[in-house]
Amino acid sequence: MKHLMSVVCIVVASTGVLLAEVTEPKDRPNFLIIMVDDLSPEQFACYGNEVNHTPNLDALAAGGVKFNTAWATPMCSPTRALLVTGRYATRTGVWHNDLRLNCTKQTRWNWVSQHLTFPRVLREHGYRTAIVGNPMALGGSIYSKDVGFDEQCVRALTLQDVPEGSTFTGKFEGKYNFPDAKPVPARYWHPCVIRNGELMKTTAEDFGPDLYAGFLIDFIKRHEGQPFLAYYPMNLVHDMAGGGIPTTPVDATPGSNKGGSLQGLVEYIDILVGRLMDGLKAAGLREKTIVIFTCDNGENGKKMHASEDGPRVPFIVNCPGLIQQRGATDELMEFSDIYPTLMEFSGASVPDGYALDGQSLVPFLTGATDLHREWITSYIATARMVRTKRWLLEAVDPVYGDSEGRLFDCGDAHLRSNYKEITGSPEAIPIRKKLEELLENNPWPDLSDPDVAAEVNSYDTMPYKHFVNGQLVKEQNDRK
């Protein structure tokens, strides 16, 4: 592509990892990545929902590319680690929120010293970067140069995130199901928001998602002339600690962190997307900004499941004049593809020998080819899954479930309800063998390794485990 340039020199980043620096192309695109929390594709009209009204997302899908089959992982932390590093769990060790390998006590929650985040690489190559919304699973402090964000406007995950000398006087949610868990500062009405290191003064009339959208629009205006990356992991539609769904500003009774509906949240997501598109247009940057809309995992009831519904998410890419208008596509994509796609569009580069697990979407998105990849894979805790356009192997779990998993013939469908499970068919043996070989691109570690066994034993004690065959996995003593 014309905007890609060659490597001209090497600089040393703060962690000692060598970053390749490229001559900066003149017309590099901006990136706006919107990632909803806990929502499946079928909640949007462009994916077939006949109740929820989502005209702004429908327009993005029709005017760009909408993937019918896109996979994240079935849980938040593994998905976010995969997104920001472009690397599978076999490299990062983040298999589940509560199952982490390849780490020490120091790097368990702070692994940016071992990996390059895409915000950091883009920042090193001249992009102005911002994170807005939910700051979890970035591999380190949101203020760290190694994480890579110039600006931040995020919810406080705990009161410990509130800057010293400030006091939060807003609302609280309930508690998570962990020992010694504390009430969580509100993320929706009267929220606890940290803006560039300072506690925002919020009121009972303030709705967190509105504050984040406003910050993003201001960020876009302030940095016209410099390419930007805006990463917006939404809090919507995640329910609150202890349960509850908030109302939205357009509901009949706004201002409550309970009593809302999933439909209301979905439709408010669409309103926010429209507001951000208007902000890009007002700044004259709509034609130069690649917009990615997706989600971190399937919605409740599908989240944490080692079946395809767990990792299957909406994935829409739009940029007039740069992204080919394809509409819906049956080509496959997975979250590891996002990192190399950003690198190729921006002209940035990672060091020689620094491995990424994904494949750039640029040739497909720009129309240079009509094909992307032959297979995609995902994982949660000790379970893995893989599919091609026709075949799906899911719930392969040698620790808590079945090491063989379940094999489906998908035909030309992209919904599990239309797949046919294959059992006991001699003709399926070579198909299964090929899919099992593909799983080894992200191999599950050897349980005989004492470190792996110790981590799995620790995972046994956690309250939020994954699901296999529709059932929550049992504790160690009940394993097969």
C-alpha positions, 0 to 999 in steps of 0.5 A, a space after each residue: 500500500 502507498 502509505 507504508 514506508 521502510 524501516 530507517 532506524 532503531 530506538 530503544 524503548 523504556 523496557 529495553 525492547 527494540 522498537 523499529 522506527 519508520 519514516 512517517 507516512 504523510 496520510 496515516 489514518 486515525 483509529 477509533 476502536 470501540 469495544 462493547 462489554 458483554 454483548 453478542 452480535 444478535 443484539 444489533 439490527 445489522 446482525 438480524 435483531 428485529 427489536 433493537 434500533 441501531 441505525 448508526 451501527 447499521 450504517 457503519 456495517 452497510 458502508 464498510 465491512 461486517 464480519 458474520 464470524 469474528 472471534 474474541 475469547 469468552 472472557 474479558 481479560 484474555 480478550 483484552 490481553 490478546 487485543 493489546 499484544 496480538 499474542 495468544 495465551 501460550 505467549 502472554 499466559 492470560 488464559 482466564 481472568 484467574 488462570 495465568 501462566 508464564 508469569 511471576 508475582 510481579 508480572 501476573 498483573 503487570 506484563 508489559 515488560 514482556 510484551 509490546 502493546 499496540 498503543 505503545 508502538 503507535 505512540 512511538 511512531 507519532 500517534 497521539 493515544 487515548 484510552 477512554 472507559 474501562 481500563 482493565 487488562 492493559 498489562 500495567 498502569 494506564 499511566 505507564 509509558 510501556 502501556 502507551 496512552 498519552 491521555 486517559 479518561 477511565 472509570 476507577 475500578 476500585 477506590 485505590 484508583 482515586 488520586 491521592 488527596 481526592 475523595 469520591 462522593 458518588 454512588 457505589 455498586 455492590 460487591 463481586 464474589 471474592 473474599 474481602 471484596 469491597 463495594 465497586 465505585 459506580 460506572 454509570 450514574 454518578 460515576 467515579 471517573 479519573 481524567 488525566 490523573 485527576 478525579 472528575 467532579 460528577 453529579 447524580 445527573 452524570 452518566 459515565 458513557 456520556 462523559 467518555 464520549 464527550 472526552 473522546 470528541 474533545 480529544 479528537 478536536 484537540 489533536 487535529 493534524 496529528 494521527 490519533 489512536 482512540 481506544 474506547 472499551 465501553 462499560 456498556 452493557 456489563 452489569 454492575 457488581 452485585 447485579 443490576 442494569 442501569 437506565 439511560 438518559 433517554 429512558 423515562 426514569 433516568 438516573 438509576 443504576 437499576 431498573 434498566 433494560 438490555 434493549 435500552 443499553 444496546 440502543 444507547 450504544 448506538 446513540 453514542 456511536 452516532 455522537 462519535 461519528 458526528 464528532 469526527 465529521 465536525 473535525 473533518 476527520 471522518 474520511 481519515 479515521 478507521 472505525 472498528 466496532 466490536 465486543 470483548 465476548 458474548 453476552 451473559 449466558 454465553 460469556 465464559 462458555 467454551 462453545 462458539 457463542 462465548 468468543 463470537 462477537 460483532 466486528 465492523 470496520 468502516 472508513 470511507 475511501 479507505 475500507 472497501 464497502 463490502 457489507 456482510 462477509 463470511 470471511 473469518 477473523 479473530 482478535 489477534 488480527 487487529 494488532 498487525 492490521 493497525 501496524 500495516 495501516 499506520 506504517 508502524 513496525 514491531 522489531 524483527 523476531 517479535 512474534 505476532 499471532 494474527 494476520 493483517 486484515 489490510 489486503 481484505 479490507 482494502 479490496 486487494 484480495 477477497 480472502 482473509 484466513 482459513 481458520 480462527 481459534 479461541 480459548 478460555 482457561 483450560 479449554 480451546 476451540 477452532 473453526 474453519 468456514 465449514 467445521 467447528 471443534 469446540 470445548 476441547 478441555 483435557 483438564 476439566 472436560 473432554 480432550 476431544 471436544 465437540 465437532 460440528 459441520 457448520 455448512 454455510 451457517 454462522 449460528 450454532 443453532 444451524 450446525 450439525 454435530 458430528 459423532 462417530 463418523 469415520 469420514 470425520 477423522 481426518 477433519 478432526 485431526 486437521 482441526 486438532 493440528 490447528 489448535 496447536 498454534 496455541 497449545 495448552 501447557 503440560 499439566 505435569 509441569 509443577 508451575 502449571 499444576 499449581 496454577 490450575 490448583 489455584 484456579 480451582 478455588 476461584 469463584 468465576 470459572 469457565 463452562 464446558 458442555 453448558 456446565 460450570 467446571 467442577 473443582 479439582 477433586 471432581 475432575 475426570 
